Amino acid sequence: MARELNVHKNDTVVVISGNYRGKRGKVLKVFPETRGVIVEGVNIIKKATRPSQKNPQGGIVQKEAKINASNVKVICPKCNQPTRIGHKYIKDVNTNKRRPMRVCKKCNEMF
């Protein structure tokens, strides 16, 4: 069973370890089963592709490969700093159920 990640699609993150340390980018895709994320402009690989209808020329294509989610930190939209993520549960008015919200550990802002 896959655990939920603190990193979501369209989050801005900073890479904290590896060859791309210090680079910022937007999360394009999240893989909770393997705990991986694809970040825009990070971990660029070259891949040979066959000709297809979508790409009739074929050839070598550059694209982003996934990196481990533990190697990135989410950037808080309010304080604009890399931060750890906490969770607070708020009561939903419509359904009367508790809903988890992500919280910045530095400025305590919910997002």
C-alpha positions as CSV (number, residue, x, y, z in Angstrom):
1,M,0.0,0.0,0.0
2,A,1.4,3.4,-1.0
3,R,1.6,6.2,1.6
4,E,0.4,9.6,0.6
5,L,3.2,12.1,-0.3
6,N,3.5,15.6,1.0
7,V,4.4,16.7,-2.5
8,H,1.5,17.3,-4.9
9,K,1.3,18.1,-8.6
10,N,1.9,21.8,-9.5
11,D,3.8,22.4,-6.2
12,T,7.0,24.4,-6.5
13,V,9.9,22.5,-5.0
14,V,13.6,22.8,-4.4
15,V,16.0,19.8,-4.8
16,I,17.9,19.3,-1.6
17,S,20.3,16.5,-2.6
18,G,21.9,14.9,-5.7
19,N,23.3,16.4,-8.9
20,Y,20.6,19.0,-9.2
21,R,20.8,20.3,-5.6
22,G,19.5,23.8,-5.3
23,K,17.4,23.8,-8.4
24,R,13.8,25.0,-8.2
25,G,11.0,23.7,-10.4
26,K,7.3,22.8,-10.7
27,V,6.2,19.2,-10.0
28,L,4.8,17.8,-13.3
29,K,3.9,14.3,-12.1
30,V,3.7,12.3,-8.8
31,F,4.2,8.6,-8.4
32,P,3.0,7.6,-4.9
33,E,3.6,3.9,-5.4
34,T,7.4,4.4,-6.0
35,R,7.6,7.6,-4.0
36,G,8.9,9.5,-7.1
37,V,8.3,12.9,-8.6
38,I,9.1,14.5,-12.0
39,V,10.3,18.1,-11.6
40,E,10.4,20.5,-14.5
41,G,14.0,21.1,-15.6
42,V,15.5,18.5,-13.2
43,N,17.2,15.2,-14.0
44,I,17.1,15.6,-17.8
45,I,17.8,12.4,-19.8
46,K,18.2,11.6,-23.5
47,K,15.9,8.9,-24.8
48,A,16.0,7.4,-28.3
49,T,12.5,7.2,-29.8
50,R,11.2,5.4,-32.8
51,P,9.2,7.3,-35.5
52,S,5.5,7.4,-34.7
53,Q,2.4,9.4,-35.8
54,K,3.0,11.9,-32.9
55,N,6.8,12.2,-33.8
56,P,7.3,11.1,-37.4
57,Q,11.0,12.0,-37.4
58,G,11.9,9.9,-34.3
59,G,15.4,10.5,-33.0
60,I,16.8,11.5,-29.6
61,V,14.5,13.3,-27.2
62,Q,15.4,15.1,-24.0
63,K,12.9,14.7,-21.1
64,E,12.7,14.8,-17.3
65,A,13.1,11.6,-15.4
66,K,11.8,10.9,-11.9
67,I,13.6,11.5,-8.7
68,N,12.9,10.4,-5.2
69,A,10.3,12.5,-3.3
70,S,12.6,12.5,-0.3
71,N,15.1,14.6,-2.3
72,V,12.8,17.6,-2.7
73,K,11.3,20.1,-0.3
74,V,8.1,22.0,-0.9
75,I,8.4,25.8,-1.1
76,C,5.7,27.6,0.9
77,P,3.6,29.9,-1.2
78,K,3.4,32.5,1.6
79,C,7.0,32.7,3.0
80,N,8.7,31.5,-0.2
81,Q,11.1,29.2,1.7
82,P,11.7,25.5,1.5
83,T,9.8,23.9,4.4
84,R,8.7,20.7,5.9
85,I,5.0,19.9,5.7
86,G,2.7,19.3,8.6
87,H,-1.0,18.4,8.6
88,K,-4.0,20.0,10.4
89,Y,-7.5,18.6,10.3
90,I,-10.3,21.1,9.7
91,K,-14.0,20.3,9.8
92,D,-15.7,20.6,6.4
93,V,-18.9,22.7,6.7
94,N,-20.9,20.9,4.0
95,T,-20.1,17.2,4.8
96,N,-19.4,17.6,8.5
97,K,-16.2,15.5,8.1
98,R,-12.6,16.2,9.0
99,R,-10.3,17.1,6.1
100,P,-6.5,17.2,6.2
101,M,-4.8,20.4,5.1
102,R,-1.1,20.9,4.6
103,V,0.7,23.4,6.8
104,C,4.0,25.1,6.5
105,K,6.2,24.3,9.5
106,K,8.0,27.7,9.4
107,C,5.1,30.2,9.1
108,N,2.1,27.9,10.1
109,E,0.2,28.9,6.9
110,M,-2.3,26.4,5.5
111,F,-2.2,25.6,1.8
